[in-house]
Amino acid sequence: MSETLSRMLTIILIVFGGGGLVLIGALVVVAMRNEVGERLGEYATIPDANPQRAISRRQVPINRLRLRLNSLMSAFVSEALNLQLMSANWPITETEYLLIRFWVTVAGFLLGWVMFQSILSGIGLGIIAYLVPAIVLRRSILQRRTAFERQLIDVLVLMTGSVRAGYSLPQSLEFIIKEMPAPSSEEFKRVQYEVSLGLPLNQALSNLVKRMQNDDLYLLVTAININAQVGGNLVTMLKSVTDTIRDRIRLFAEVRALTSQQRFNAWLLTLLPFAFAGIMFFMNSDYIMRLFQPGIWLCFPIGAFVNIMIGNVVIRRLARIEV
């Protein structure tokens, strides 16, 4: 027992020690690649009394390390992952996300191996740890898109009012940035930043549609692009789009209210067998565990689970109405 535990601790020390050596090597490479002008600048510049500037100057090596680390691991990233991180507004890069996911998986594997003294338990906990960052990322994206969808009508009202008052479309976006809370202000600030870098306004708005994945926003951006190409009264167009989106939201709310009972029944019929099985397990565990014995009886819980999942999908499909 003690020999197995010591062997596990040795493996843990080797893994984390190897990771530490890799990190130290990366820091040494970054330190050796500093330019001569940057090192001479430390002696040639006059010390700044402003503590905020001193803090930002101390953060420069960290930012330089991040940039070089991202460039070294750029082959492992993808445009889809970049879009997901931008949609969630996470202040990390794709490389940092992959490194976090890797080390969380390694930590989960080693924790499961040490706690349960089984490599299968370590693999299972490692798989769970590998899936957790992706689940958290998807949840963050969904929450941000839902919040943006709820603010879209207010955004349209502010945009229509500012254009009616004589502002141009870029000026109305700046007004939205100042008056609206997050995430609308953050997303339109990103649009303004992309335009300031030289990107056309229609392309910046298209990138916003890709991040938010909202049909009402797609309708608004399409109307703005068509108006910019063929001309016309921008106020009338924005008012018409606002009324259309209001009608769509009201219709979706009515459909959701009418199908609420079907959706409730779907989840009730899905969770009820599991809840009943859990109650039976605590009341008489020997009786319920007979279903999981090897043999022909094992087919019954597997078939019941498959049928429950199929029933849930069918009921939710029947309750889904395309408008």
N, C-alpha and C positions, 0 to 999 in steps of 0.2 A: 504493500500500500504506500509506504513512504517512498519507495523507489519510483513508483509510478508518478507520485506527486512531484518529486524532485525532477523527473524527466519532463513533466509538463511545464514546471517553472523554468527549466532550462530552455525549452522551446519558446516560451513567452519572452524571455530575456533576449534570445537570439533574434526573434522577429522585431521587437521594439528597438533593440540595439542596431539592427540593420537599417530600420527606418530612420533612426537618429543619425547614423553615419551618412545616409543619403542626404538628409536635410543639411547636415554640417558641410558635406561636399558641395551642395548647391550654394550655400552661403559663401564658401571659400571661392567658388568660381565667380560669383557675383562680385566679391570683394576684389579679386584679381583683375576683373575686366573694367574696373573704374578707370576713367580717362585721367590723364595727367592734369588737364585743366581743372577738373573737378576737385582734385586733391590740393592743387595750388590755390584754388578759390577759397579754401578754408582759412588761408593765411592772408590773402589779399583783400578780402572783404572786411568791412567795418562791422563790428558786432551791433546787432539791432536790439534796441531797448524794449521793443514791443514783444511781449511774451507770446502773443498769438502767432506772430511770424516765426518766432523761435520754435514753437511747437510744430508748425507746418514744415519748417526746415528739417526737423528731426524725423518727420514722416516721409521725407523724400526717399531715403534708402529703402524703406519698406515698400513704397510704391514702385521703386525701380526693381526690387526683387519680385514683386508680383508680375510686373510686365515681362520680365525675362523668363519667369517660370511659365507664364501663359504662352510665350512664344516657343519655349522648348516642348510643351505638351499640346501644341496647336493641332497635331495630327489626330488627337483622340476626341476632339470636340466636334459638334455638328451645329448646323444652323437651326435645327428644330429645338435643340436644348437651349440655345441662346434665346430663341423666341419665348420659350417657356419661362426662363429666368427673368426676361424683361416683362412678361405678362404678370408674373408674381411680384415684380419690383424688388427682387432680392439683391442686396448690394454685394454680390459675389459674381465671379466669372465662371465660365463653364469648367475651366481647369480646377478651380477651387472646389466647385461642387463635386466633381469626380473624385478629387482627393478626399474630401469629407466622406463621401459615400464609401470609398475603399477602406479608410481607416475605421469607420463605423462597422463595416462588415468584418474586418479582422478582429476588432474588439469583441463583437458579438460571438464570433467563432471561438475565440479563446475563452471568453466568459462561460459559454455553454460547455466547453470541453472540461474546464476546471471545476465548475459547479457540479455537473452531473457525471464527470469522469467517463465520458463516452464521446467518441469522435462523431457519432451520428447526431447526438444532441448539439454538439458544437456546429455541425453543418446546418442543422435545422435553425438554430438561433442566428447563425450567420446569414441564412437566407432571409429570415425575418428582418434582421438589421439592414440588409441590403435593400429591402422593399420599403422600409420606413421613410427615407428621404424622398423617394418618388411619391409616396402617398401624401406626405406633408406638402410637397411642391404642388401637386394637383389640387389639394384642398385650398391652398393659398391662392392659386389661380382662380378657382371657382368663386371663392369669397370676394376677390377683387373684381371679377367680372360682374358678379351680382350687385355689388355696391355701385359700380359704374352704371349698370343698367337702371338702377333706381334713381340716379342723378341725371339721367339723360334728358328728361323733360325739362328740368330746371336749366340745364345747359342750353337747350333750344330756346327757352324763354329769354335767357340773358343774351344769347346771340342775336335773336330777332330784335329785341329791344335796342341793343347797341347799334345794329345796322340801321334800324329805323331812325335812330338819333343822329346818324351821319358818319358813324365809324366805318372803316373798311373791314373786310373779313379778318385780316391778320390782327388789326387792333381789337376786334371783338374777341379773338382768342386770348389776347393779353388781358382783357377785362374778365374773361372766364377764369383765368389763372389766379387773378387777385381775389375774386369773389367766391368761387366755389371751393368746397373742401376736397380733401383727397377721397378717392383716387382721380377724380376728374381733373383737378388742378394739376396733378403730377403728370397725367397723360398728355394734356394739352401743352404743358410746359415742355415736355419731350418733343412734341410736334414743333413748337416754336424753336427749340434748340436745333432740330434737324434742318429747319428752314434757314436759320442763321448760318449753318455750315454749308449752305449752297444747294440743298435738296429742294426740288419744287414742292409747292404746297400740296398739290394733289397726291404726290408720292408720299409725303409725310403723313397725310390723312389716311392713305391706303395702308401704311405701316401701322397706324393706330387701329384700323379695322382688323388687321392680322393679329394684333396683340389681344384685343378685346373679344373677337369672335361674336359680334352682336349684329343681328339682322337689322334692327332699327338704325344702328350707327352706319351700317352699310348703305341703307336707303338714303340717309343724310349725306354721306360722302359722295355717293353717286349723283345725287341732285346737285351738289355743289360743283362737282367736276363738269357736269353737263351745262350748268349755268355759266361756268367759266369759259366753255368752248363756244356756245351759241349765243350767249348774252341773255338779257332779260332783267326783270325786276327781282333783285335778290331778296327783298323783304317779302314779296308775295310768295316766292318759292319757299322760303323758310317757314312762313306761316302755314302754307299748305302741307309741308312735311311734318310740322308740329301737330297739326290736326290729325293727319294720317296715323302718326305714331301714337297719339292719345287714343284713337279709336282701336288700334291694334292692342294696346295694353289693356283697355277695358274689355275687349273681346277675350283676350287670354285669361283675364281674371274670372270672367263668367264661365269659361270652359273649365278652368281649374276648380271652381266651386262646384260645378255640376259633376265632375269626375272625382271629387274628393272621397266619396263613399267607396268607389271601386278601388282606388289606391289604398285606402285604409284596409279594405278586405284582403287585398293582395298581401300586404305585410302581416296582417293578423293571421291569415291561413298559412303563411310561411313560417312565422315564429312560434305558432301554437304547438306544433309537434315537438320542437326542440325544448320549449318550456315544459311540456308534459313529460318528456323523457328525463329532463333534469329533476323534476319533482319525484318521479318514480325512482330515480337513481338514489336520491337522498332517503327515500322511504324504505326501499328494498333494493339495495345494489345488486345482490345475487340474482334477483329475478330479472332485472333489466340487462345484466351483463351476459345472460345466456344468448342474447341476440348477436353478440360479438364474438362468440366462440368459433374457431375454425370449422369449416364444413358448409353444408348447404344452408344453415341458418344465417350465415354471414351475408348471403345474397339479399335478404329482406331489408336490413338497414341501408345497404347501398342502393337498392332499387327505390326505397322510400325517399332517400335523399335526392336522387335524380328526378323522381316524379315531382317532388316539392319544388325544386328549382325550375323545372319545365312549367309547372302550374303558375309560379310567380311571374315568369316571363310572359306567358300567354295572357294572364289577367292584366298586366301592365301594358301590353301591346293593345289589348282591347280598349283600355281606358285612355290611350293616347290618341288625340284627335288633331290632325294636321289642319291648321287654319291658314 
